[in-house]
């Protein structure tokens, strides 16, 4: 398998794991070195290694990624946890804004998502880690481990380069 095949498989795995999870948490760095997290809605639901978000141009998020582009985006769903590391950037692309805009985005922004007040953010993911488990099977494994003293099977875990 070539490196390209490995990256394609990694993207497909992450895509399958985050499918149907519309809200995630994006973490950025503050100027004093702190870490801030906030919930965000992914604008483009078809993960291809990039994540798209919209927010207000005057938001702390925009200020923070302008100063330090390194971010972490986390998705949590039933039996799934995905953490993606990447670099965020502001994108000036009116056509892409129009493609990604929806009524909920406009309500959140309190402005037309196609307006200059709306900021389009692209996160180019670089790597990720995920855990995925089957609820009943994992619970049985935990109970069994408690009784036997053996380590439980907590599901599948892997780190991938994107």
C-alpha positions, 0 to 999 in steps of 0.5 A: 500500500502506498502512502497515498493509499494510507492517507485515503484510507485514513480519511475514509475511516475518519469520514465514517466515524464522524458521519452524522455528528454535526457539532464538534468542539474546536480548540484554539490558543489564546495570546497568553498561552491558554486553550479555549474550546467552543462548540461549532457546526461543521458546514461541509458534511462531506469530510475529505480531510478538510473541515469548513466552519463559519463564524463572525469575523469579529469573533475570538475564534478568528482572532485566535487562528490569525495569531496561531493557526494550530487547532484541535477539532473533537467529535463525540458520538455514540461509541465514537471519539475523534480528535483531529489536529490541523491548521486553520485559515480564513478563506475569502471565497464568496462562492464557497460561502454561498455553497455552505451557507444555510438558515441556521448559520444566518441565525447564529451569525445574526447576519447574512452568511454571505456578507463580509461579517461572516468569516469562512474558516478552513481547517486542513487536518494533519493527523487524528486519533480515534476510539470506536467501540460497540456499546454492549460488547464494550460494557461486557468486556468492562464487566468481565475485566472487573471480575477477571482482573484482565485489561478490557477490550475498550474498542478500536483505537488508532492514530492516523496521518491525514 
